[in-house]
Amino acid sequence: MTHLSIKARLTILYTGMMTLLVLIVISVLFAFGSQVILTDTKDLLQERVSSSFDHIRLQNEQFVYDSDLLQIEDGVYLSIYDTNGELLYGRLPYHFTYDLSFSIDELRRIDTDSLSYYVLDMTYLLDEEQPLIIRGVISITDAERNLHFILQIALILFPLFILISMIFGYLLSKRALTPVTQITKTVRQIQKDKDLSQRVKLGKGQDEIYTLAATFDELLERIEKLIQRERQFTSDVSHELRTPLSVMMMQCDSLLAQEDLRVETREQIERLQERVRALSSMIAQLLQLSRADQGREQLNKETFSISDLCETIAEEYAEIAAESRIQLLTQIEDGCMIHADQMLMIRMLNNLLQNAITYGKEDGHIWFSVYQDKQLIIKIKDDGIGISQKHLPLIWNRFFQADPSRSHFDSNGLGLSMVRWIVEAHDGTIDAESQLGHGTIFTLSFPLNQKTIKEEL
């Protein structure tokens, strides 16, 4: 049952408990009800036989019987016999045996082929010389039949009771878990909007769920403050580093402008300049990611041909890949349009292709494809060193490098973080598949919105 929701499990548990309870109640009622019915039947028989004495009188030395003795009240048959066993007056059930011997004041159970009876014989001494025997007979089967009928009705209504229990259990569990639903909704909204300022806000309550919601809100508040401090620190550090780096770049340019530098000195300054340029690029990306985290990064979207853009970038990187003895193969469908920030799209493709070259292998390949299939799909595949499964979920983390020894000198571990942000900022998705030693596949999907479709037409 672990794959079922809590609501479903509570409903099943409640229905099962109610079903078991009803079965126990029905069993107990049937057992005790049967005993009560049989006891009441015995008491009724004794009462009717005893009361029949009042309907017999002696007149002119002959017995006179009231017609009431022929009436069957409460299912009791009354009959009067002399001491020789001759029937004088009364009635017997149709299936009852007429030659049953007498047993005075003894309540007996007589079973026939299809019916069962209680029989009670009592002596009536209105005339000492002519005593009478009064026999009372009542059907046990009729009494039990009523009980069985009630049981059948209960069993017929039992499925309806189960259905009502399930509905009531579902409504009860739904109401009880409404706060949990609200917590889940808030968490999903936070994930969607990336807005930690949202809170569950269930209000005041004393139960465990309300306590959980309040604790969750406190945790969100602490996390939000920590992330805000981290983002502010990143932004402040990046801003503070831009100025000295700009000064260092200007100093490098000024030194390289001197014509009397020795060759060795010039090479050292150029290497320093490359390092400063790499640091400046990293700081710029950090600032952009920091603004994106704070929701301050603006996108300049326009509709353009992503096919043409990819063709241009592919031509540039084909030469770069060739320097590493890697062949770049393209399969770009014509006419693919997108409504996006063109500069960010360029940076995204540059990062992915540079990543494929960096972690590629000599005489390897990179496959770059663009096509439309309900969505705009961009796929970049390589047969390089690949990524282990334990490292694959970490590649989107900032500054993470699966194999730092293979990284380019200006690689800073921010490339894939930037790629994922750009994709998500355009309402797209990105998926990475990799196998160590066999290469990596990045698949990007972007929605075909109405502006893109109109532009295509």
Helices and strands as residue ranges (DSSP letters): H 6-51, G 52-55, E 56-59, E 62-65, G 67-70, E 76-81, E 87-90, E 107-111, E 116-124, E 132-139, H 140-176, H 178-193, H 208-256, H 263-293, E 301-305, H 306-323, E 326-332, E 337-341, H 342-358, E 364-372, E 375-382, G 392-394, G 404-406, H 415-425, E 429-435, E 439-447, H 450-456
